[in-house]
Amino acid sequence: MPITDEIQARLHAAFQPTHLEVVDDSESHRGHAGHREGGETHFNVAISAPAFAPMSRVERHRAVHAALGADLIERIHALALDIRA
């Protein structure tokens, strides 16, 4: 399964978002650290979910990382997050 699909599936399961957009931005990082042929190294994620309302910015980032899991996080090089309640 592509990493983009894994990210979407795990975040949907954890947060039931009202908005979720996962963009593989790997190609724009060609020649930079962490880039691999075939992509799936750099991602931009925009997510909105009511579950984030009581959380601080740091708590939201920790919650997303926990939902994705260490096994998935270690397979990517960069993850940009835009998290909203």
C-alpha positions as CSV (number, residue, x, y, z in Angstrom):
1,M,0.0,0.0,0.0
2,P,1.4,3.4,-0.8
3,I,2.5,5.5,2.2
4,T,0.0,8.2,1.2
5,D,-2.9,5.7,1.6
6,E,-1.5,4.4,4.9
7,I,-1.3,8.0,6.3
8,Q,-4.9,8.6,5.2
9,A,-6.2,5.3,6.6
10,R,-4.5,5.8,10.0
11,L,-5.6,9.4,10.4
12,H,-9.2,8.6,9.4
13,A,-9.3,5.8,11.9
14,A,-7.8,7.8,14.8
15,F,-9.6,11.2,14.3
16,Q,-12.6,10.9,11.9
17,P,-11.5,14.2,10.3
18,T,-13.8,16.6,8.7
19,H,-11.0,17.5,6.3
20,L,-7.9,15.5,5.4
21,E,-5.5,16.1,2.6
22,V,-2.2,14.2,2.2
23,V,0.2,15.4,-0.5
24,D,3.4,13.5,-1.5
25,D,5.7,16.4,-2.0
26,S,8.8,14.2,-2.6
27,E,9.6,15.3,-6.1
28,S,10.1,18.9,-5.1
29,H,12.9,17.7,-2.8
30,R,14.9,15.8,-5.5
31,G,18.5,16.2,-4.7
32,H,17.9,17.0,-1.0
33,A,18.5,14.9,2.0
34,G,16.2,12.0,2.4
35,H,14.9,11.9,-1.2
36,R,14.5,8.4,-2.7
37,E,13.7,7.5,-6.3
38,G,10.0,6.7,-6.4
39,G,9.1,9.3,-3.9
40,E,7.2,8.7,-0.7
41,T,9.7,10.6,1.5
42,H,8.2,14.1,2.0
43,F,4.6,14.7,2.9
44,N,2.3,17.6,3.6
45,V,-0.7,16.8,5.7
46,A,-3.7,19.1,6.4
47,I,-6.2,17.7,8.8
48,S,-9.2,19.1,10.7
49,A,-11.1,17.2,13.4
50,P,-13.1,18.1,16.5
51,A,-10.8,15.8,18.5
52,F,-8.1,18.4,18.3
53,A,-10.1,21.2,19.9
54,P,-8.9,20.7,23.5
55,M,-5.3,20.1,22.5
56,S,-2.4,22.5,22.3
57,R,-0.3,22.7,19.1
58,V,2.3,20.3,20.6
59,E,-0.3,17.9,21.8
60,R,-1.9,17.8,18.3
61,H,1.4,17.0,16.6
62,R,2.1,14.3,19.2
63,A,-1.3,12.8,18.6
64,V,-0.8,12.7,14.9
65,H,2.6,11.1,15.2
66,A,1.2,8.5,17.7
67,A,-1.7,7.7,15.3
68,L,0.7,7.2,12.4
69,G,3.0,5.0,14.5
70,A,6.7,4.7,14.7
71,D,6.8,2.1,11.9
72,L,5.3,4.6,9.4
73,I,7.2,7.6,10.7
74,E,10.6,5.9,10.3
75,R,9.8,5.2,6.6
76,I,9.4,8.9,5.7
77,H,11.9,11.7,5.8
78,A,9.7,14.8,6.3
79,L,6.2,15.4,7.5
80,A,4.7,18.9,7.4
81,L,1.5,19.2,9.4
82,D,-1.4,21.7,9.4
83,I,-3.7,20.6,12.2
84,R,-6.9,22.4,13.0
85,A,-9.9,21.7,15.2
